[in-house]
Amino acid sequence: MAGGTVIAGTADTSRIEAPVTVKAYLMCAFAAFGGIFFGYDTGWMGGIMGMRYYIRQLTDIPYPTADASKEALAAFVIPSWEQSLLTGILSCGTFFGAIVSGDMADRIGRRWTIIAGCVTFSVGGIMETAAVELKLMVVGRLIAGAGVGFISAIIILYMSEIAPKKVRGALVSGYQFCITIGILLANCVVYATQDRDDTGSYRIPIAVQFLWAIILGAGLFFLPESPRFFVKKGRLDDAAKALANVRGQPIDSGYIQDELAEIIANHEYELSVVPQNSYIAQWTNCFNGSLFSAHSNVRRTLLGIGLQAMQQLTGVNFIFYYGVVFFKQLNTIKNPFLISLITTLVNVCSTPLSFWMVERFGRRNLLIVGGTGMVIAQYIVSILGITVGSDKGADTNTSAVSAMIAFICINIALFATTWGPCAWVVIGEVFPLPIRSRGVALSTASNWFWNCIIAIINPYLVGEDYANLSYKIFFMWGSLCMVSVIFAYFLVPETKGLSLEQVDKMLEEVNPRNSRKWVPHSTFASEMGLVEKGITLHVGAKGDSTPENVEDVIVPPTSKGAV
């Protein structure tokens, strides 16, 4: 874009984004690959904690003999506190990694933050692979977790900012799909190595994850930076180039100029309402405004934090983290590894349905209906387990056990098509650009915080020496799903089919319960005066550009309330 070019926006709400191209699909599909990090790390640890060789290596307990008593078999397990530590320490690392990623994404860009996450993850993976005792494994899990935290937060931010509005929900849902593929791959590798009587039984599943870091990190060198990052940094010429690349349009296309003008106008409006004068202000701005105003920053931040908390509290990761160990403890399932693999397959096969459902029925509807279905399914599992599905030796009711496994799979399918993808989609959509990176970082950190809590407490909830809830734990998850339904009904807006800037305007004008009826009626570019006056860009020596007389050109409307 040559210096002195004037960008003028449009008042036509249908022209604020270029037509969807195959290139946009491919970019987002590749970025979604980052979900494999999340999923694979979720899957392999639960599997190796059930391996005979790994149990012996950590505990020094000899293998039980063929005629060992039930008590001896029950004692041949990794202690509950070690299970909690091994599983929870990853989530601890990801929590802090997600928080830090918000700063990094605004300083060095979305793309370089993800690449930094791949490098950090690889360092932790080397330590995990080399570990032969608990200490080094814990340190490796912590460092690898920090890398996963970078990736899991900023992938969502990056995809939401480059995806076309008509298919943004479907493309971001691809991230959840990659999470499920990661879990499946981990289960397959663990299933293949479980019977090895050497360190390869656990080192092979750990070492495979280096492949994901290499593919994602190398591929991102060839993808463009988010144009909204450049707008935030005031590098408008770079923003135009990146937007043209993402949309597959020439840089002087009217579509590119209209969309860029809308992004600039929305950003300037947000800055005029909540200026960012210092580093501390950039974080405290996430909590500005009234709790009773749907468009306030604090409501959006609490929405993102709460949505990710609710996703974890559905209890689905209980199956993926502790499925093998839990199914062993029940003494009613002959092959826990196989059942764990089946539940993972259900997760993978169900998730692609969300690509269509999230754009057909909307985010809000899926969260409410899916959460309701999960309440019913989990209550049925508990009721069957307590009444007819308990361990009675040779007299165990195998039909009841099969029914419980079926309803566990139904619960997973409901999660995979609703709360799994939709929670990620919504947090990438509801934050305004000035706080978006930090808002998404806080939301993702909430996911990992509750992931960590669940990972730590689960062994104590189902351990025979502690709460020993067994199947009754699904009463707890079902009740928490009921809370998630109430949360979605009152607080989650419908964002289907809207650009990120239109979501911002919708939240200003209606509450979440009426959001489905809202229709775009104006653009930020027209309200801020860009349609008539435009912005003149001057390209500097380094490619930077600044709008000429921006104070005179962009005049924020005075009728809007404070954010």
MITIFI-674936 format. One record per atom (N, C-alpha, C): x negated, y negated, z negated. Coordinates in steps of 0.001 Angstrom, whole numbers, plus 500000, padded with zeros to 6 digits. Example, Ala and Ser with C-alpha at 12.3 -4.5 7.8 and 13.67 -1.06 7.14 Angstrom:
2
486810505690492200487700504500492200486800503300492200487150502250492920486330501060492860487100499970492130
% end
This chain:
563
499135501181500000500000500000500000499104498776500000499213497967500994498317496829501141498604495772500111497532494976499777497729493894498837498695492877499400499467492266498546500442491291498957501764491875499393501925493186499345503182493821499714504251493494498677505451493202499156506560492904498262507457494122498149507664494571496905508571495684496653509895495117496177510959495452496867512300495034496461513132496279496227513902496273495175514717497429494844516027497436495611516946498272495171518247498407495808519336498407494752520525497962495156521692498030494273522495499288494526522078500079495510522770501316495873522272502448494983523132502979494121522711504017493170522341505332493847522723505505495090522411506751495797521035506708496465520390505521496448519116505385497157517925505200496208518103505536494940516996505319494009516043506508493957516248507477494849515333508617494904515328509178496311514152509593496757514002510153498099514661511529498179515005511976499386515584513318499541514643514405499023515219515515498594514432516625498053513659517304499177512392517606498918511559518301499899511011519600499311510557520471500200509958521739499759508716521468498912508003520408499246506778520068498518507069519812497050508173519109496758508533518834495363508822520129494611509508521058495286509778522356494667508474523073494320507559523097495262506318523839495070505460523238493961505417521912493883504642521252492827505172521621491454506487521513491297507091521812489992506977523291489660507106524134490686506990525575490452505605525921489931504582525287490512503230525558490032503020525013488622503519523797488366503366523218487028504042524090485978505176524702486349505905525559485409505082526765484987504043527076485752503161528201485431502594528083484022502532526829483500502026526639482148502826527370481100504078527702481393504900528453480443504345529829480143503538530363481059502962531688480830502051531672479602501356530552479360500526530437478151501378530681476911502476529930476840503395530019475703503883531455475533504413532016476620505014533343476541504030534446476246502871534411476911501903535480476724501396535512475290501119534332474722500649534294473339501742534730472368502996534475472710504103534943471881504169536458471879503846537066473036504053538502473194502955539410472693501668539038472910500634540037472646500344540255471165500464539223470335500123539409468927501083540372468232502385540235468512503344541158467911503060542595468303502562542797469538502266544151469996501040544742469346499948543982469255498719544577468716498837544816467209499721544076466530499889544333465091500551545681464832501113546298465885501686547634465734500769548732466244499568548380466746498629549367467279497879550081466159497745551388466297497072552187465277495625551729465080494907551528466200493487551165466081493334549816465387494165548838465755494024547499465182494408547501463703495418548288463347495802548405461929494631548968461124494012550015461656492880550620460937491714549647460845491462548885461913490325547970461905490500546862460874491720546336460730491946545253459787492097545734458345492636546920458161492973547380456801492013548422456250491218549073457131490337550188456735491114551385456210492409551453456485493211552625456112493041553688457196492707554913456847492532555955457873493861556297458541493778556867459759494992557261460459495785558280459638497102558142459581497905559170458895497804560502459650497800561583458912497753562904459536499109563246460136499137564305460935500374564698461614501476565063460632501093565600459470502100566001458482502200564993457334501814563753457590501844562719456545503284562456456095503407562099454820504729561808454252505264560488454797506559560266454575507172559008455014506520557827454304506141558004453047505504556933452285504131556578452875503392557595453308502072557355453898502192556627455224503194557015456019503422556337457295503835554881457073504681554650456060505151553290455772504013552405455274503002553009454637501886552243454094500864551880455160500927552572456303499959552319457373500422551133458226500329549951457664500729548709458335499785547587457908499722546556458704498998545349458318499810544645457238499196544231456133499950543575455055500757542376455569501875542115454913502774541046455354502073539698455426501188539415454447500533538105454443499596537948455633498963539046456065498099538968457230498917538823458514500053539513458572500938539341459721501382537886459834501766537292458716502196535892458706501081534972459167499870535223458657498733534372458996498388534479460478498305535714460987497927535917462382498932535298463349500202535402463010501238534877463897501424533382463698501436532946462455501737531547462165500619530579462475499357531032462446498247530106462641498217529559464059498678530342465038498764529839466405499719528654466460500886528804465829501884527736465839501387526507465097500566526716464086499966525582463381499075524789464328498252525491465105497396524823466077498195524115467152499253524760467637500068524155468686500793522914468175501185522912466902501857521742466317500959520516466423499714520648465964498801519509466002498369519188467438498236520227468271497905519990469672498985519192470382500248519518470103501366518801470721501388517336470295501127517080469000501112515695468500500015514889469201498805515448469264497676514747469884497921514530471374498615515464472011498819515371473462499597514129473858500457513624472968501210512412473279500302511226473513499263511094472697498278510025472882497449510253474141496985511490474307496114511787475447496834511546476775498107511919476845498855511784478092499006510329478511499071509420477529499173508005477846497817507360478099496743508007477669495408507439477844494726507961479111494714509272479292493982509857480426494909510403481495496216510428481240497161510917482234497712512286481888498850512588482493499512513878482230498661515044482744498139514885483949497408515976484600496133516339483846495339515342483462494085515619482773494307516143481364495416515779480740495719516327479418495986517824479507496708518250480552496975519678480741495680520432481017494810519847481845493516520485482129492690520609480844492706519566480005492004519630478717492570520743477847493878520944477935494501522038477185494013523394477652493813523557478952493303524824479489491894525116478963491055524085478904489688524261478399489707524635476917490510523902476129490607524180474687491125525594474446492133525967475209492704527309475090491649528381475368490805528153476375489783529138476744488758529315475633488386528217474976487438528309473851488028529187472751489278528949472407489927529784471389490054531226471834490339531435473127490476532802473636489188533599473546488054532929473762486753533602473632486561534105472205486929533277471245486769533677469844487727534811469490488942534766470006489906535854469743489397537175470308488863537130471519488387538359472155487188538950471413486329538084470896485122538546470202485404539019468780486549538649468213486833538911466795486962540402466504486307540817465408486468542185464904486971542160463463487171540951462931487715540814461592488692539647461566489371539507460455490466538545460357490003537100460529488875536708459928488462535308459885488287534707461272487508535374462123487255534828463457488525534821464300489358535838464135490622535872464875491500534683464496491540534349463214492365533228462750491854531908463330490530531705463314489962530473463870490246530388465373490064531503466065490341531527467495491793531235467807492701531797467018494137531546467213494459530063466997493813529454466014494061528045465725493631527158466898492428527414467437491913526594468544492716526854469818493000528120470105493818528433471279495195527787471159495703527753469937497004527128469707496998525653470045495906524956469721495810523532470060495906523339471569495255524228472321495335524153473781496737524397474291497411525386473729498800525669474118499698524478473769499392523803472660500165522620472273500062521517473310498841521256473795498653520276474877499521520631476076499394521891476481500042522338477722501562522344477590502073522895476494503524523060476359504250521730476294503633520709475719504276519397475634504201518647476955503029518601477558502821517716478699503301518333480011503357519646480094503951520275481284505401519811481445506150519802480350507550519358480402507621517889480827506764517070480256506724515644480608506393515473482087505373516155482544504922516045483934506014516497484905506621517650484632507654518168485525508870517255485555509288516754484410510465515886484351510242514596485122508997514112485143508706512841485801508519512969487309508220514159487807508031514297489258509173515043489935510026515729489175511088516542489776512225515659490298512806515985491447513985515264491947515171515467491011516002514445490862517080514484489874518093515595490144518345515900491433519375516888491753519010518294491310517728518569491201517295519929490850516330519909489663516272518784488946515328518688487831515601519750486777516864519965486464517205520964485457516770522353485869516988522692487140516600524012487628515085524183487626514363523128488055512905523233488124512273523299486733512773522491485796512234522545484440512608523868483777513757524431484157514124525761483651513110526806484086512423526516485203511372527422485642510268527567484609510084526544483779509109526626482689509510527723481711510802527761481354511289528812480460511159530180481115511389530227482426511242531490483152509802531984483071508855531060483212507448531450483106507096531896481692507760531313480695507564531788479321507982533253479216509131533579479799509627534968479730508707535910480501508175535440481632507240536275482388505976536518481565505523535468480866504358535621480008504574536663478920505759536613478299506093537607477271506117539002477876506726539129479068506802540438479731505410540963480067504567540116480627503213540557480967502449541013479735502615540255478639501947540648477392502431542010476919503743542228476978504289543516476558503820544655477448503723544400478755503258545440479675501805545814479393500970544805479193499556545081478926499392545790477585500118545332476572500064545984475255500555547422475345501628547628476096502181548978476257501162549905476924500381549331477856499399550141478583498178550470477739497842549637476766496604549831475992496846550320474574498097550510474175498412550795472775497765552067472245497548553046473109497035554340472632495516554460472736494836553437473196493369553476473243492812553490471824491758554262471635491156554354470307489827553607470266489865552377470792488675551535470764489119550077470777488142549150470774488489547725470720489205547243471976489115548011473045489831547644474263491338547631474072491823548335473063493269548370472828493836546985472580493064546136471896493551544773471650492776543713472430491516544023472795490730543021473510491213542821474949491668543873475585492173543728476957493386542799477009494416542998476148495547542050476173495131540605475894494143540416475013493698539053474697492951538442475881492068539226476497491207538698477551491987538349478823493111539011479053493899538744480257494320537282480334494507536637479176495030535273479177494058534247479762492779534594479919491845533683480580492279533415482022492903534404482630493354534253484007494338533091484141495247532950483153496251531880483228495578530499483136494571530387482276493869529111482128493145528728483417492534529705484064491789529429485300492745528986486409493853529693486557494801529371487632495404527984487435495899527708486237496560526420485995495569525265486045494428525415485349493449524342485304492901524000486680492585525025487471492030524779488808493090524185489736494305524685489642495359524206490525495724522753490304495652522307489063496036520929488754495079519898489357493871520310489718492955519391490388493517518937491738494415519727492304494947519432493635496335518802493598496915518632492386498229518012492263498081516532491923499042515701492313498968514269492008499325513980490559498889512832490073499292512365488751500747511901488810501399511842487672502774511349487618502812509867487980503666509471488945503755508042489286504234507190488117505025507758487211505501506989486061504373506684485083503343507539485033502164507228484224501465505988484772501317505914486101500662504753486697501469503476486478502800503579486536503631502407486257503417501944484822503354502869483907503143502536482500501792501841482298500784502233483078499447501649482960499303500380483805500351499996484552500280498805485385499557499007486701499284500248487079498568500562488325499604500885489405500263499864489878501424500048490741501053500586492115499884500212492631499466500738493921499234502249493837498579502698492758498392504137492544499741504830492341500666504150491684501996504721491471502697504958492805502571503996493729503201504142495043502595505313495813501254505456495746500589506569496432501020507917495844501065507991494508501452509246493854502907509592494165503774508578494162505194508816494438505394509291495874504669508679496807504753509114498206504290510559498354503248510928497617502731512302497645503755513279497093504330512935495945505299513812495283506558513993496132507030512906496751508286512959497503508100513379498952506839513482499400506614513884500774507089512858501783506939511570501436507380510467502287506192509555502587506230508817503708505177507813503946505248506720502890504116506109502607504036505166501501504887503915501739505152503593503018505972502421503306507450502768503503507822503999503118509224504420503229510119503570502331511311503270502813512273502534502001512648503286500744512685504612500835513010505426499658511945505252498579510685505256499000509589505115498037509651503745497381509893502698498155509959501361497589511144501215496633512293501803497010513478501694496146513278502437494828512718503652494902512523504429493675511458503794492792510376503322493389509323502686492604509849501413491932510649500641492650511220499422492071512118499753490881512878500826490986513759501221489885512950501637488659511862502384488868511002502805487759510360501589487091509851500660487912509218499451487371510224498623486582511412498417487166512435497593486512512871498198485185513063499511485150513464500173483908512372500048482850511122500214483257510008500124482311509892498711481743510007497714482612509915496333482144511080495981481218512251496510481527513399496263480654513156496852479264512675498092479231512431498739477942511366497988477146510324497518477828509275496773477129509786495428476616510731494834477333511271493549476884512111493703475630512688494898475443513524495149474268512672495603473088511720496501473363510839497015472302509394496896472784508731495765472576507338495586473012506409496567472299505311496932472977504309497824472383503006497044472254502834496430471113501702495528470912500491496190470279500652497350469691499542498001469006499710499509469068498622500209468696498675501674468697499741502181467732499776501610466539500763502036465543502181501786466056502380500629466721503706500301467240504163501314468277503224501870469028503588502842470045504195504101469423503800504419468186504403505555467486505653505138466720505595504000466045506761503572465258507948503213466137507685502839467401508787502542468315509684503759468555509139504951468343509955506169468491511074506221467458510939505415466394511917505474465305512636504142465111512621503300466147513337502028466086514826502221466357515639501302465821517060501301466124517907501944465051519196502066465361520174502594464406520468504065464664520623504820463605521002506222463718522385506401464337523212505363464265524587505461464745524728505000466197523617504650466826523643504219468225523016505303469090523785505832470055523315506957470865522096506608471698521916505313472052520797504953472913519584504455472143519646504405470822518500503931470052517347504931470140516145504431470006514971505301470077514973506353468976515396505971467777515377506930466672516363508068466930517524507755467535518476508820467846517917509757468913517254509208469893516669510054470941515561510939470374514736510341469504513649511115468902514194512236468022515189511924467212515787512953466361516535513989467189517100513566468316517737514523469220516704515522469735515562515020470208514529515908470722513964516821469655513671516260468485513130517055467382514147518108466936515401517690466797516448518607466347516747519686467361516743519324468635517055520300469683516018521419469713514746521049469596513704522068469593513728522911468313514094522278467193514243523036465944515373524053466079516505523611466634517645524513466812517299525671467742516512525376468785516131526456469703515378527564468968514450527186468096513686528176467351514540528891466306515478528161465718516298528735464646517413529633465170517500529796466494518415530819467025517903532217466680516615532317466352516058533595465906515530534495466996515530534022468254515132534927469338513664535327469223512816534424468734511400534771468630511122535779467518512098535986466650511966537071465672511778538400466401512547538602467495512434539836468267511104539886469008510685538758469574509474538773470394508197538812469550508233538211468350507063538244467475506967539557466700508105540010466170508084541128465225508920542316465674509301542328466970510159543400467450509605544783467170508330545001467548507732546325467367507693546703465886507215545788465048507113546059463606508493546267462995509462545419463370510817545505462829511496546816463232511409547191464506512038548426464967511408549653464311510097549566464013509450550670463293510023550824461884510229549694461213510697549714459831512098550296459701512893550183460763514283550656460685514366552174460631513340552850461184513297554318461210514447554939461996515090554143462850516193554676463655515872554631465146514707554101465500514325553940466902513041554727467148513082555643468105511961556547468337510758555858468962511003554926469887509899554279470597510041552764470516509560552154469441509704550702469267509056549891470386507908550374470912507240549650471992508129549589473237508815550681473537509689550719474714510884549786474541511498549787473349512645548911473090512217547450473172511034547135472651510517545777472741510319545374474199509846546312475010509657546035476437511001545807477127512018546563476733513360546407477315513931545035476991513809544610475731514328543280475362513614542177476139512330542389476407511578541403477184512044541376478628512347542539479191512864542613480556514209541900480673515053542064479672516337541369479658516108539859479682515153539409478901514822537985478843514390537466480215513523538215480871513000537800482176514101537809483241514881538865483275515897539011484327517065538038484153517326537612482928518453536709482679518098535258482973516861534863482713516480533452482818516728532838484194516451533526485323516713532893486623518153532440486829519106533051486134520494532593486241520630531145485798519761530726484878519844529365484361519500528329485437518729528726486475518391527783487537519663527231488187520627528128488385521907527730488985522855527160487935522910527812486785523882527418485753523636526014485214522373525622485048522076524331484425522509523172485323522519523383486637522976522339487553524459522477487882525005523659487715526432523866487991527302523468486811526951523888485607527780523648484427527245522538483525525994522162483698525420521098482888524739521600481632523881520739481069523089521127479902523966521278478656524813520302478432525629520258477217526551521471477105527251521804478174528167522947478152527441524255477865526290524434478498525542525674478285525097525813476833524658524724476228524209524782474836525359525163473905526533524599474144527680524871473266528192526299473463528392526696474714528928528038474998527905529113474644526653528900475022525617529886474719525422530085473234525415528993472470525269529103471024526420529866470388527638529637470885528810530356470361528691531849470621528275532207471834528100533618472155527042534285471307525979533567470991524908534121470160525377534344468726526239533480468223526810533685466885527535535018466842528392535263467835529189536502467876528286537720467993527323537688468918526459538843469149525633539192467912525087538184467235524230538469466085525037538937464883526225538429464711527079538931463632527451540394463864527707540752465118528044542150465424526870543068465108525656542641465446524466543457465144524373543716463643524548542677462834524462542846461381525560543748460844526767543539461315527897544337460821527709545813461157527290546105462397527049547495462778525914548100461965524843547332461764523703547847461011524039548168459573524864547354458963525229547556457553526217548706457392527141548841458333528235549810458161527910551209458688527464551313459944527311552646460532525950552910461172525067551898461218523830552077461956522582552230461118522726552418459816521556552514458935520867553868459055519656553960458494518856555180458562519421556253457635519878557363458228520389558492457453519714559795457883518455559643458321517717560819458743518345561467459965518538562760459910519113563502461033520562563114461303521219562555460299522629562172460455522828560732460919521747560076461317521858558693461784522783558614462994523656557629462994524612557433464085523879556781465265523448557616466209522660557097467333523483556185468238524782556415468319525635555556469142525683554144468571525748554054467248525760552738466603524435552024466820523327552789466728522005552194466965521912551667468395522411552436469349522398552006470749523238550749470946524383550688470252525253549511470351524550548269469796523817548439468702523089547305468121522005546810469071521288547742469685520265547349470653520908546603471822522093547081472249522809546428473357523179544991473002523661544769471784524055543412471389522835542509471140521718543101470732520478542330470650520089541855472049520258542746473040519948542376474423520919541317474943522197541407474573523181540392474964522805539041474359522395539068473101521969537839472436520781537203473163519830538034473566518659537530474286519063536958475643519990537632476337520454537147477640521141535790477502521937535621476450522599534339476217521578533238475939520579533556475155519522532587474883518784532217476163518459533228476960517645533013478155518334532139479193519672532114479188520405531322480176520905529994479623520737529761478317521279528527477727520231527789476888520081528165475638519204527420474732517740527511475128517327528614475723515934528737476144515519527620477085516146527519478275515744526472479215516303525090478896517544525014478427518197523698478288517518522805477254516994523379476197516310522558475192515106521858475801514374522561476681513221521950477350513668520907478369514743521210479094515227520272480115515618518941479471516391518994478396516935517776477796515835516896477208514840517480476536513818516624475915512973515908476963512923516446478170512190515760479225512982514640479872514270514521479520515150513577480200515599512389479351515627512521478041516341511537477215515476510374476730514159510434476897513302509370476374513010508310477431513022507018477074512601505970478004511090506020478202510616505497479315509205505613479678508228505107478617508464503967477938507474503483476964507185504466475827508152505305475466507920506260474373508007507705474839508090507924476158508387509277476647507323510288476237506053509964476439505008510951476140504999511306474660505169510307473807505162510579472367506467511243471917507576510882472539508840511523472199508839513002472546508338513328473741508238514730474143507232515459473252506140514781472888505134515398472012505725515720470644506477514789470073507106515032468774508126516165468858508880516199469946509884517253470122509221518618470243508153518684471049507445519954471212506770520368469909506243519389469174505639519692467869506689520278466930507936519789467022509019520346466210509241521815466557509202522121467866509350523519468290508297524398467636507053523932467684505963524738467139505967524750465614506440523675464989506534523657463530507489524755463055508673524794463660509648525810463246509239527193463712508537527254464828507974528517465272507016529059464221506205528156463668505243528527462625505957528990461356506971528227460937507716528592459725508342529968459878508974530205461035509623531495461283508593532619461294507447532356461944506403533375462001505897533738460607505813532752459730505292532995458380506298533723457500507572533326457573508548533887456630509139535216457077509090535525458384509752536739458861509263538025458194507935538231458036507505539474457377508054539607455955508249538476455276508779538530453918510288538746453908510957538285454980512402538474455053512783539925455310511966540623456103512313542011456456511401543039455796510326542596455140509409543532454492510080544307453365509780545596453287510403546453452268510009546059450854508851545424450706508391545002449376508903543615449001509642542976449902510115541609449644511633541553449786512155540696450648513612540537450754514283541772451350513573542461452267514086543690452877515496543488453454515669542424454235516986542130454806517400543125455883516415543719456562516723544661457631517699544014458616518770544736458993519720544184459965520476542964459442520483542762458133521207541605457587520591540278458003519355540320458493518715539074458917519473538423460073520209539241460848520961538669461964522162537853461487522615538064460263523623537164459682523032535755459540521781535708459113521122534414458947520946533712460291520444534436461293520262533826462614521600533403463212522631534219463055523949533870463583524502532604462960524307532453461649524790531255460949524033530015461421522728530164461670521948529034462173522366528682463604522775529679464384523298529401465728524586528577465644525382528825464612526606528047464414526260526571464183525198526332463408524737524960463182524283524336464501523628525120465343523142524595466622524287524194467541525394524922467487526570524574468303527132523223467868527234523018466567527739521745466033526807520604466429525498520856466342524498519856466728524682519458468194524834520454469068524972520178470496526259519406470790527343519751470119528628519106470391528588517615470074527977517263468975528007515868468539526845515015469069525718515624469407524516514826469664523909514963471054524222516029471787523551516244473074524382515648474208523808514718474992524523514139476128524392515021477365525257514786478337525146515491479618524300514648480569523209515211481061522264514469481900522183515019483319523046515942483663523013516597484977523162515583486109522289515693487114522427514897488317522020513441488212521427513033487096521037511640486907519521511494486984519051510367487500517627510083487431517276509749485980515994509758485653515584509449484287516005508038483893515993507133484855516406505761484585517920505677484393518690506481485136520148506513484956520540507137483619519767508117483159520010508686481823519877507582480777518876506733480952518668505621480028519892504708479976520433504384481131521609503499481189522848504199480627523014505485480936524164506232480432524188506253478908523032506438478284522979506476476825523326505125476208523109504038476964523469502708476472524986502500476458525682503191477356527078502841477605528103503806477029527743505084476800528721506055476277528077506918475209528921507561474395528400508498473396528285509889474022527563510820473377527338512139473986528612512884474366529671512761473566530897513507473864531598513024475127531359511777475517531973511238476740530993511140477900529802511681477733528746511497478732529044512212480048529817513287480036530116514015481275530896513156482260531657512188481752532511511365482617531772510161483193530557509896482711529858508687483126529342508816484558529516507750485323529070507716486716528175506481486906527013506624487554526151505445487787526896504366488571526745503128488142527465502040488794526560500863489146525319500880488701524371499822489038522961500353488861521992499586489316520587499984489162519860498965488292518781499408487686517960498483486903517337497427487811516991497831489033516370496883489961517295495705490241518594495976490415519532494886490691519747494023489449519814494628488281520041493868487049518824493022486675517627493502487047516410492778486674515956491791487750516719491669488829516420490664489843515470491097490932515111492400491003514151492825492017514754492876493410516058493076493508516692493172494818516555491849495568516748490738494840516679489423495485515245488921495620514426489104494555513103488479494521511961489438494828512108490678494406511041491641494606509843491369493714508807492220493862507545492056493144506422492088494172505557491091494123504406491054495023503233491738494339502660492732495012501529493467494452500224492983495059499191492870494200497841492534494666496929493684494280496289494293495238495411495433494979494037494938494592493557495365493398492250494952492907491141495792493490489940495511493030488765496218493551488789497692493234489408498063492111489443499457491694490752500134492065491538499451492871492791500064493255493916499718492332493642498942491253494694498549490339495522497454490983496759497308490527497597496265491071498484495724489994498805494459490095499663493834489101500714493006489789501913492922489243502953492123489858502667490640489654502932489864490689502710488424490615503875487753489911503557486918488887504578486171488155505698487085487658505295488188487011506294489164486586507292488566485605506840487589484820507771486982483859508894486242484580508558485673485759509566484937486504510452485871487318509849486988487795510598487883488669511544488769487887511048489369486787511847490310486028512363489626484778513632489362484781514258488694483645515249489657483018514952490206481818515849491192481213517207490592480919518290491345481208519621490854480899519805490686479409520471489626478998520623489327477572521805490014476952522624490668477774523843491271477233523616492609476579522414493207476801522161494537476258521779494459474784522186495474474037521810495542472634520405496049472480519847495879471293518488496350471017518446497846471016517351498373471522517173499814471551516648500284470207
% end
